[in-house]
């Protein structure tokens, strides 16, 4: 399962006069911290509302310092549950944004477009896989025969063939 996770970050910015300036600096600062490792994370302005429901700008300025709400969005692949996707996103982003609080806002399960195509192509793949299974079973039978032969030799007090010993254990046997 693949999920799109949106995480809210509270980015502090210093020596600013306007909300627009604070937002630009916060986006730039966050981008520098995430790149090049996490260049696939999208950075957007966050949305804030007052307790009464009134929309507020994403930056709060006091004494030439600002706290800017940013939304960081990333896609997490091959997860089992939504909570797992949220933990991965918080960990990946949080490692690069030290001392910046994060909060998961949204987790959206992505529909796989490939599923429909896989169902149609699955019939052909099943035939190919069936042929491969026969070869795998033959290889397993050969390995079992070799294992039986070397086990029987050891039980009868004979030494196992040298080519059966892993190089890491040769020193232990020689001693």
C-alpha positions as CSV (number, residue, x, y, z in Angstrom):
1,X,0.0,0.0,0.0
2,X,1.3,3.5,-0.8
3,X,0.2,6.6,1.1
4,X,0.5,10.3,0.7
5,X,1.3,11.9,4.1
6,X,1.0,15.6,4.9
7,X,3.0,16.8,7.9
8,X,2.7,20.3,9.4
9,X,5.9,21.9,10.5
10,X,6.3,25.0,12.7
11,X,9.4,26.8,11.3
12,X,11.0,29.6,13.3
13,X,12.3,32.6,11.3
14,X,14.3,35.5,12.7
15,X,14.7,39.2,11.7
16,X,11.6,39.5,9.5
17,X,9.2,42.4,9.1
18,X,6.3,41.0,7.0
19,X,4.4,37.7,6.8
20,X,5.3,37.3,3.1
21,X,9.0,37.6,3.9
22,X,8.8,35.1,6.8
23,X,7.0,32.6,4.5
24,X,9.6,32.9,1.7
25,X,12.5,32.6,4.2
26,X,10.8,29.6,6.0
27,X,10.3,27.8,2.6
28,X,13.8,28.4,1.6
29,X,15.2,27.4,5.0
30,X,13.2,24.2,5.0
31,X,14.2,23.4,1.4
32,X,17.9,23.7,2.3
33,X,17.5,21.3,5.2
34,X,15.6,18.7,3.2
35,X,17.7,18.8,0.0
36,X,19.3,16.9,-1.6
37,X,18.3,13.8,0.5
38,X,14.5,14.5,0.5
39,X,14.1,16.5,-2.7
40,X,10.8,14.6,-3.3
41,X,9.1,16.3,-0.3
42,X,6.7,19.1,-1.5
43,X,6.7,22.3,0.7
44,X,3.5,24.3,0.8
45,X,2.2,27.1,3.0
46,X,0.2,25.8,5.9
47,X,-3.4,26.9,6.7
48,X,-4.2,28.3,10.1
49,X,-7.5,29.2,11.6
50,X,-8.5,31.0,14.8
51,X,-10.7,29.2,17.4
52,X,-13.7,31.0,15.9
53,X,-12.9,29.7,12.4
54,X,-11.4,32.8,10.9
55,X,-8.6,32.2,8.4
56,X,-5.2,33.4,9.5
57,X,-1.9,33.9,7.6
58,X,0.5,31.0,7.9
59,X,3.1,33.2,9.7
60,X,2.8,34.7,13.2
61,X,5.1,37.6,13.7
62,X,6.2,39.1,17.1
63,X,9.3,41.2,17.8
64,X,10.8,40.7,14.4
65,X,10.6,36.9,14.8
66,X,8.0,34.6,13.1
67,X,6.7,31.1,13.4
68,X,5.6,29.9,10.0
69,X,3.2,26.9,9.4
70,X,4.3,24.8,6.5
71,X,2.8,21.7,5.1
72,X,5.3,19.0,3.9
73,X,3.9,16.4,1.7
74,X,5.6,13.1,0.8
75,X,4.5,9.7,-0.6
76,X,5.5,6.6,1.4
77,X,5.6,3.3,-0.5
78,X,5.1,-0.3,0.5
79,X,3.6,0.2,4.0
80,X,1.3,-2.1,5.9
81,X,-0.9,0.5,7.6
82,X,-1.5,4.3,7.6
83,X,0.1,4.6,11.0
84,X,3.3,3.0,9.6
85,X,3.3,5.6,6.8
86,X,2.9,8.4,9.3
87,X,5.8,7.2,11.4
88,X,8.1,6.8,8.3
89,X,7.2,10.3,7.1
90,X,7.8,11.9,10.5
91,X,11.1,10.1,10.9
92,X,12.5,10.9,7.5
93,X,11.5,14.6,7.7
94,X,12.2,15.0,11.4
95,X,15.8,13.7,11.0
96,X,16.6,16.7,8.7
97,X,14.5,19.3,10.5
98,X,16.1,19.3,13.9
99,X,14.2,21.2,16.6
100,X,11.2,21.8,14.4
101,X,8.0,20.4,15.7
102,X,6.0,18.2,13.3
103,X,2.4,17.1,13.4
104,X,0.7,14.6,10.9
105,X,-2.2,16.4,9.3
106,X,-3.4,13.9,6.7
107,X,-2.8,10.4,5.5
108,X,-4.3,9.4,2.1
109,X,-4.1,5.9,0.7
110,X,-3.2,6.0,-2.9
111,X,-5.0,3.8,-5.4
112,X,-2.6,1.8,-7.5
113,X,-3.3,2.3,-11.3
114,X,-1.1,-0.7,-11.9
115,X,-3.5,-3.2,-10.3
116,X,-5.9,-3.2,-13.3
117,X,-3.0,-3.7,-15.7
118,X,-1.5,-6.4,-13.5
119,X,-4.7,-8.3,-13.5
120,X,-4.8,-8.4,-17.3
121,X,-1.1,-9.3,-17.6
122,X,-1.3,-11.7,-14.7
123,X,-2.6,-14.6,-16.9
124,X,0.6,-14.5,-19.0
125,X,2.8,-14.2,-16.0
126,X,1.2,-17.2,-14.3
127,X,2.1,-19.4,-17.2
128,X,5.7,-18.2,-17.1
129,X,5.9,-18.7,-13.4
130,X,4.5,-22.2,-13.6
131,X,7.5,-23.1,-15.9
132,X,9.9,-21.5,-13.4
133,X,8.5,-23.6,-10.5
134,X,9.5,-26.8,-12.1
135,X,13.1,-25.7,-12.4
136,X,13.1,-24.5,-8.8
137,X,11.8,-27.9,-7.6
138,X,14.5,-29.7,-9.5
139,X,17.2,-27.4,-7.9
140,X,15.8,-28.0,-4.5
141,X,15.8,-31.8,-5.0
142,X,19.5,-31.6,-6.1
143,X,20.4,-29.6,-3.0
144,X,18.6,-32.0,-0.8
145,X,20.5,-35.0,-2.4
146,X,23.8,-33.2,-1.8
147,X,22.8,-32.4,1.8
148,X,21.8,-36.0,2.4
149,X,25.1,-37.4,1.0
150,X,27.3,-35.1,3.1
151,X,25.2,-35.7,6.3
152,X,25.4,-39.5,5.8
153,X,29.2,-39.3,5.3
154,X,29.6,-37.3,8.5
155,X,27.4,-39.8,10.4
156,X,29.5,-42.7,9.2
157,X,32.7,-41.0,10.5
158,X,33.9,-39.8,7.1
159,X,35.0,-36.3,6.4
160,X,32.7,-34.0,4.5
161,X,33.9,-33.0,1.1
162,X,36.1,-29.8,1.2
163,X,33.9,-28.0,-1.3
164,X,31.0,-28.2,1.1
165,X,32.8,-26.1,3.8
166,X,32.3,-22.4,3.8
167,X,35.6,-20.3,3.7
168,X,34.8,-18.7,7.0
169,X,34.9,-22.0,8.7
170,X,38.0,-23.5,7.1
171,X,40.3,-22.1,9.7
172,X,38.2,-23.7,12.5
173,X,38.4,-27.1,10.8
174,X,42.1,-26.9,10.1
175,X,42.9,-26.3,13.8
